[in-house]
């Protein structure tokens, strides 16, 4: 259902409205933070440097880096796609 729901957004404005309706501001900020961490990890930054750049706590950067390492190929696929846009 969620896949179809998000596909139903026809514009970026509609998609952002859908996100606003579905997630709290804090939840949206956390998702964006996680992808910033992934992007920084993909560039080879250390967890300490990620925490400074994003900015976030070292604990948050460590958790994000762990997810990045465990799912590197698929995360890189999505990062490549958003870099093309």
C-alpha positions, 0 to 999 in steps of 0.5 A, a space after each residue: 500500500 505505501 508503494 502505491 501511495 507514494 507513487 500516487 504523488 504526481 508532483 514534488 509538491 504533492 509528494 511533500 504534502 503526502 510526507 507532511 500528512 504521513 510523518 511528523 516533522 521530526 520523522 522527516 528530519 530523521 529520514 533526511 539526516 539518515 540519507 545525509 549520513 549515507 551520502 557522507 559515508 559513501 564519500 569515505 568520511 569517518 564517523 566523526 567527520 560525518 557527525 561534524 558535517 551532517 551535523 549529528 551525534 557520533 552515536 547517530 553517525 555510528 548507527 547510520 554507518 553500520 546500516 550503510 556498511 550492511 546495505 552498501 550496494 542498494 544504498 549506493 544505487 539510490 544515491 546514484 539515482 538521486 545524484 542523476 536528478 
